[in-house]
């Protein structure tokens, strides 16, 4: 009996160990591939796979893994697409793997497997890039939350939203410290009290140009709070700082107790928008 006939016999008798032993030798596989009996073997193989698709036979899995290898890697056997897909489907069900999933474009489980694999590879690649370029140390947060809004009043919210609606590319800095937008060399021109104020004071809104990251427009919102003596003194110091820094400070104070977003937009458009 020829090698091909033996392979067919072992297949029909479901003698998976014997079939795997024969297929483990390359010369036997070459003979099977060149024999007309191979087409009969292939048809019966598909039939047997369908019979056993819901059973967990490790011996059958070993045979199919070997046949898959002979077709895909060694290029000895030339399986039909139907047979190859059937083998891939069986093996993917038992042992999910990329090499099987790639042959099953219509299989939803295989598609999800490949999607998950792709995401995992991206994640690992990103981790590798970060590990090679950055030393990362993330601190531990306590149970209490002392964070606060960076915007302190409804009027500041309106101003920020007005600027955001007009200037999508500029950087908007609400309640930013003066020392972050004005060079500390300015302190050489200030008395001690004004110098101390400089390091403690903030500005309601600063608009930054994204081309050179320099602050370009400066707005301070005034209210009745600014009418008290202490605040008037602070306002004078802030005005002096901006004047000596060569930067124009725009002070805005609403006349009515209602939304000023539209008025803020108009002012920004006419005074900052016209500069660009």
C-alpha positions as CSV (number, residue, x, y, z in Angstrom):
1,X,0.0,0.0,0.0
2,X,1.4,3.4,-1.0
3,X,2.0,6.3,1.4
4,X,-1.0,8.1,0.0
5,X,-3.3,5.1,0.4
6,X,-2.1,4.7,4.0
7,X,-2.8,8.4,4.7
8,X,-6.3,8.0,3.3
9,X,-6.9,4.8,5.3
10,X,-5.7,6.3,8.6
11,X,-7.9,9.3,7.9
12,X,-11.0,7.3,7.3
13,X,-10.3,5.1,10.3
14,X,-9.7,8.2,12.4
15,X,-6.2,6.9,13.4
16,X,-4.9,10.4,14.1
17,X,-1.6,9.2,15.7
18,X,-0.7,7.0,12.8
19,X,-1.6,9.7,10.3
20,X,0.5,12.3,12.2
21,X,3.4,9.9,12.3
22,X,3.3,9.4,8.5
23,X,3.0,13.2,7.9
24,X,5.9,13.9,10.2
25,X,8.3,12.7,7.5
26,X,8.7,15.2,4.6
27,X,9.3,12.6,1.9
28,X,5.9,11.0,2.7
29,X,4.3,14.4,2.4
30,X,5.9,15.0,-1.0
31,X,4.5,11.7,-2.2
32,X,1.1,12.5,-0.9
33,X,1.1,15.9,-2.6
34,X,2.0,14.4,-6.0
35,X,-0.5,11.5,-5.9
36,X,-4.0,11.9,-7.5
37,X,-5.3,10.3,-4.2
38,X,-4.5,13.6,-2.5
39,X,-7.7,15.2,-3.8
40,X,-9.7,12.3,-2.2
41,X,-7.7,12.7,1.0
42,X,-8.5,16.4,1.0
43,X,-12.2,16.0,0.5
44,X,-12.4,13.4,3.3
45,X,-10.3,15.6,5.5
46,X,-12.9,18.4,5.2
47,X,-15.7,16.0,6.0
48,X,-13.9,14.7,9.1
49,X,-13.1,18.1,10.4
50,X,-16.8,19.0,10.2
51,X,-17.7,15.9,12.2
52,X,-15.3,16.7,14.9
53,X,-15.5,20.5,15.0
54,X,-17.3,20.4,18.4
55,X,-15.1,17.8,20.0
56,X,-11.7,18.5,21.7
57,X,-9.4,15.9,20.0
58,X,-5.8,16.9,20.6
59,X,-4.6,14.1,18.2
60,X,-6.8,15.6,15.4
61,X,-5.5,19.0,16.3
62,X,-1.9,17.8,15.9
63,X,-2.7,16.3,12.5
64,X,-4.3,19.5,11.3
65,X,-1.5,21.6,12.7
66,X,1.0,19.6,10.7
67,X,-1.1,19.8,7.5
68,X,-1.5,23.5,8.0
69,X,2.3,23.8,8.3
70,X,2.9,21.7,5.2
71,X,0.6,24.1,3.2
72,X,1.5,27.5,4.7
73,X,5.1,27.2,5.8
74,X,6.7,24.4,3.8
75,X,4.6,24.8,0.7
76,X,4.6,21.0,0.2
77,X,0.8,20.4,0.2
78,X,-1.4,22.6,-2.0
79,X,-4.7,22.7,-0.1
80,X,-7.9,24.2,-1.6
81,X,-9.2,27.4,0.0
82,X,-12.1,25.5,1.3
83,X,-10.0,22.9,3.0
84,X,-7.5,25.5,4.3
85,X,-10.3,27.6,5.8
86,X,-11.9,24.6,7.4
87,X,-8.6,23.7,9.0
88,X,-8.0,27.2,10.2
89,X,-11.5,27.5,11.6
90,X,-11.0,24.2,13.6
91,X,-7.6,25.2,14.9
92,X,-8.6,28.7,15.7
93,X,-11.5,27.4,17.8
94,X,-9.2,25.1,19.7
95,X,-6.0,27.3,19.8
96,X,-6.8,30.9,18.9
97,X,-3.8,32.3,16.9
98,X,-3.2,35.2,14.5
99,X,-2.1,32.8,11.7
100,X,-5.5,31.1,11.7
101,X,-7.5,34.2,12.3
102,X,-6.1,35.9,9.3
103,X,-7.6,33.2,7.1
104,X,-11.1,33.8,8.5
105,X,-12.2,37.2,7.3
106,X,-15.9,36.3,7.8
107,X,-15.5,34.9,11.3
108,X,-16.6,37.4,13.9
109,X,-14.6,35.8,16.7
110,X,-11.5,35.9,14.5
111,X,-12.1,39.5,13.6
112,X,-12.4,40.5,17.3
113,X,-9.3,38.4,18.1
114,X,-7.3,40.3,15.4
115,X,-8.7,43.7,16.6
116,X,-7.7,42.9,20.2
117,X,-4.3,41.7,19.1
118,X,-3.7,44.9,17.0
119,X,-4.7,47.1,20.0
120,X,-2.4,45.1,22.3
121,X,0.5,45.6,19.9
122,X,-0.1,49.3,19.7
123,X,-0.2,49.4,23.5
124,X,3.1,47.4,23.8
125,X,4.7,49.6,21.2
126,X,3.7,52.8,23.0
127,X,4.9,51.3,26.3
128,X,8.3,50.5,24.7
129,X,8.6,54.0,23.3
130,X,7.8,55.6,26.6
131,X,10.1,53.2,28.5
132,X,13.0,54.0,26.1
133,X,12.5,57.8,26.2
134,X,11.1,58.7,29.6
135,X,11.7,58.0,33.3
136,X,8.1,58.1,34.6
137,X,7.2,58.4,38.3
138,X,3.5,58.9,39.0
139,X,2.7,60.1,42.5
140,X,0.0,58.6,44.8
141,X,-3.2,60.7,45.4
142,X,-4.6,60.9,48.9
143,X,-8.3,60.2,49.7
144,X,-9.2,63.9,50.0
145,X,-9.7,66.2,47.0
146,X,-8.6,69.8,47.4
147,X,-8.7,70.7,43.7
148,X,-10.6,73.8,42.6
149,X,-11.8,75.4,39.5
150,X,-9.2,77.6,37.7
151,X,-12.0,80.1,37.0
152,X,-13.3,82.0,40.0
153,X,-16.5,83.7,38.9
154,X,-19.4,83.5,36.4
155,X,-18.1,86.6,34.7
156,X,-14.7,84.9,34.2
157,X,-16.5,81.9,32.7
158,X,-18.3,84.2,30.2
159,X,-15.0,85.9,29.2
160,X,-13.2,82.6,28.7
161,X,-16.0,81.1,26.6
162,X,-16.2,84.3,24.5
163,X,-12.5,84.1,23.8
164,X,-12.7,80.3,23.1
165,X,-15.5,80.8,20.6
166,X,-13.5,83.4,18.6
167,X,-9.9,82.1,18.9
168,X,-9.7,78.3,18.4
169,X,-6.0,78.2,17.8
170,X,-4.7,80.6,20.5
171,X,-3.8,79.4,23.9
172,X,-6.1,80.9,26.6
173,X,-4.7,81.2,30.2
174,X,-7.4,82.0,32.8
175,X,-6.2,83.2,36.2
176,X,-2.5,82.9,35.3
177,X,0.2,84.3,37.5
178,X,1.9,87.5,36.4
179,X,5.3,85.9,36.8
180,X,4.4,83.3,34.2
181,X,3.8,85.8,31.5
182,X,6.1,88.7,32.5
183,X,9.9,88.3,32.8
184,X,11.0,88.5,36.4
185,X,13.6,91.1,35.4
186,X,10.7,93.6,35.7
187,X,11.3,93.4,39.5
188,X,14.4,95.6,39.0
189,X,12.0,98.4,38.1
190,X,9.6,97.9,41.0
191,X,9.7,98.9,44.6
192,X,9.6,96.1,47.2
193,X,5.8,96.2,47.8
194,X,5.0,96.1,44.1
195,X,7.7,93.4,43.6
196,X,6.0,91.2,46.3
197,X,2.7,91.8,44.7
198,X,4.1,90.8,41.3
199,X,4.9,87.3,42.5
200,X,1.5,86.9,44.2
201,X,-0.8,88.4,41.6
202,X,-2.8,86.8,38.8
203,X,-4.5,88.0,35.6
204,X,-8.1,87.1,34.7
205,X,-7.3,86.1,31.1
206,X,-4.2,86.0,28.9
207,X,-4.3,85.2,25.2
208,X,-1.1,83.5,23.9
209,X,0.1,83.4,20.3
210,X,0.8,79.8,19.3
211,X,3.4,80.7,16.7
212,X,5.9,81.9,19.3
213,X,4.1,81.1,22.6
214,X,4.3,84.7,23.7
215,X,1.5,86.4,25.6
216,X,-0.3,89.0,23.4
217,X,-3.5,90.2,25.0
218,X,-4.3,90.8,28.7
219,X,-7.7,91.3,30.3
220,X,-8.6,92.1,33.9
221,X,-12.3,92.0,35.0
222,X,-13.2,94.7,37.4
223,X,-16.3,94.8,39.7
224,X,-17.5,96.7,42.8
225,X,-14.9,94.8,44.8
226,X,-12.3,96.9,43.0
227,X,-13.7,100.1,44.5
228,X,-12.5,99.4,48.0
229,X,-9.3,101.2,49.0
230,X,-7.1,98.1,49.4
231,X,-8.1,96.7,46.0
232,X,-7.6,100.1,44.4
233,X,-4.0,100.0,45.6
234,X,-3.5,96.6,44.1
235,X,-5.0,97.7,40.8
236,X,-2.5,100.6,40.7
237,X,0.4,98.2,41.3
238,X,-0.9,95.9,38.6
239,X,-1.3,98.8,36.2
240,X,2.3,99.9,36.9
241,X,3.7,96.4,36.3
242,X,2.0,96.1,32.9
243,X,3.0,99.6,31.9
244,X,6.7,99.1,32.8
245,X,6.6,95.7,31.1
246,X,5.4,97.3,27.9
247,X,2.2,95.3,27.9
248,X,-1.3,96.8,27.5
249,X,-3.7,95.8,30.2
250,X,-7.4,95.9,29.2
251,X,-9.8,96.4,32.2
252,X,-13.4,95.5,31.6
253,X,-16.3,96.2,34.0
254,X,-19.9,95.4,33.1
255,X,-22.5,98.0,33.7
256,X,-25.5,95.7,34.0
257,X,-26.0,92.5,36.1
258,X,-26.6,90.2,33.1
259,X,-24.7,88.1,30.7
260,X,-21.8,89.9,29.0
261,X,-20.7,87.1,26.7
262,X,-21.9,88.8,23.6
263,X,-20.2,92.1,24.7
264,X,-17.0,90.3,25.5
265,X,-17.0,88.7,22.1
266,X,-17.5,92.0,20.4
267,X,-14.7,93.6,22.4
268,X,-12.2,90.8,21.7
269,X,-13.1,90.7,18.0
270,X,-12.5,94.5,17.7
271,X,-9.4,94.7,19.9
272,X,-7.6,91.4,19.6
273,X,-9.0,89.9,16.4
274,X,-8.2,93.0,14.4
275,X,-4.5,92.6,15.3
276,X,-4.3,89.2,13.6
